[in-house]
């Protein structure tokens, strides 16, 4: 989401709040009401919006862009980042109070290269999804050599890189199984 639209996307905007705001639009917070809001790459959030997110988490309320009325919310927030937020806090790029508010339950997910068994499951899942999306019902799985090659790869781009590699393989495979080549 472009930086100038993040606030509007997250908390919504009132009609007339800015040029092009022809109608009131609910944000992701309102859409997540009663459920979970997942914030990916939270470490990229601009400092100005971090303040608003902190208010949302602490007081369970927010104000849409262009509207001074506070709205209550009942959401659970799950946030993810590839950055070391402790380092970001020390460097002044991430608010310390927001860090502690978000870090109630910390789940460290090791890199894909450290989770060999997950590679098999994820690659098989991506193969099914990509084969269906590409209209390739003839692709039924991987050869044992291909699975071993996937397990041995370093995957610097983690799961996104694996998904991309599987999609490429599905498109290029002669079938019915994806081989190392």
N, C-alpha and C positions, 0 to 999 in steps of 0.2 A: 504494500500500500504506500503510495507516495506520502512523504512526510507531511505535506500540507493538508492531506485528507485523513490522516490517522485518527485525529480526535473525532471528526464527523463519523467515520466508520465505526469507531469503538463505542461512542456514547450517543451518536445521533445528532440531528440538528433540527431547529425550528424553521418553519417557513419564513423566508426572508432573512435568514441569518447571514447569508453571503450571496453574491451574484450566482444565480443558477439554482438557488435553494427555493424552488417554486412550491414545495410542499414539505410538511414535517416528515422526517424520516427517522425511524427507530434505528438505533445502532446495535452492534453485536451484544452489548450488555443487556439490552431489553430482550433481544432474541434468545438469550441464554437464561432468562428468568426462570427460576426454579430448577436450574440444571447447572451445567459446567461450561465455563468459558475457557477455551484453550488459547493461550497467547504464545505463539511460536516466536522465537528469536527476541525474547523480552530484553536482552542486552542491547538491542538496537533502538529501543524506545527513547525518543528525545526527552531531555530533562524536564521540559515544561509539561509534558504529558505524564511523566512519572509522578508529579505532584497530584494530578487528577486521579491517577490510578491509586495512589496511596489513600486519598480521601474515599474513594470507592471501597477499598478494602477495609479501612478502619471504621468508617461511619456507615457503610452499606447504603451510600447515596451518591448521586451524581446530578449534574445539570447539563442538559443538552446544549450544544453550541447555539447561541442566540436566544437562550431561554434562562431566566434567572431562577426559576422554580426548581427546587430540589426534588428529585425522584428517588424513592426508596428502591432497593434491589435485594433480591435473595439469590445470590449465585455463588458457586464454588469456582475458584480460579486455579487453573493449572498452567504453569508457565514453563517454557523450555528455552534453552540457549546453548550455543556452542562456545560461548565465552566464559571465562572464569570471572564470575561476578564479584568475588572478593577482590580481585585485582582491579576490576572496573571501579569498585567503590573507592579503593585506595588512590586511584588515579583521578577521582572526581567525576567520572563519567556515568556513574550510577548511584542513586541515592541510597545511603546506608539504611535509612528507616524503611524504605521500600524493600531493600534486600532482606531485612529481617522479617518483614511482614510476609514476604513471599516464601521464605525459606523455613516454613513450619515443618514440612516433611520434605526432606531432600532425597531424591532418588538419583544416584549416579548410574548412568547407563554406559558401560564400557564400549569402546569402539567395536565395530563389527568384526574386525580382524581378530579380536579377542573372544569372539563368540561363535566358533566354528559350527556348532550344532544349529544355531539360528540361521546360518547361511542357507542350509538345505531347505529349511521350512520357508524362509522368505523367498528364495529363488523359485521354489515350486509354486508358491502363491502368486508371485509376479508373473510367472509363465502362464498360469491359468488366466489371469486378468488380461495380460497382453495378447495372448492368443485369441481370446474372445473379442477384444477390442479391434484386433487386426483382421478378424474374420479368418483365422487359421485353426479350424478345428482339427486339422491334420497333425498339429504339433501336440504331442502327448506327454513329453517329459524330457529329462536329460539323460545322456549316457553317463555311466559311472565315472568315466574320465573327465567329463565336463563338470560334474559335481566336485570332483577332486580339484580341478583347476580353479573353480570358484572358491573353494575352501582355502587354497594356497595363496590367492591374491590378497594384497594388502588393503584394498578398499579405502583409499584416502578420502573418498567422498561419502563413505559409510553407506547407509541404506539407499540413498538417492542414486549413488553410483551403481550399486547392484541392480536396482530397478531399471536404470538406463541400459546397463549391459544386457540384461535379460530381454528387454524390449527390442534392442538391436538384434540379439540372437534369434528371437522369434521371427522378426521380419526377414532375416537373411537365411534361416535354416531351410534345408531342403525337406526335412521331416523324415519320419515322424518324431524322431528324438533330436534334441539339440546336442550336437557334438562339440568337441573342443575347438574345432576349426570354425 
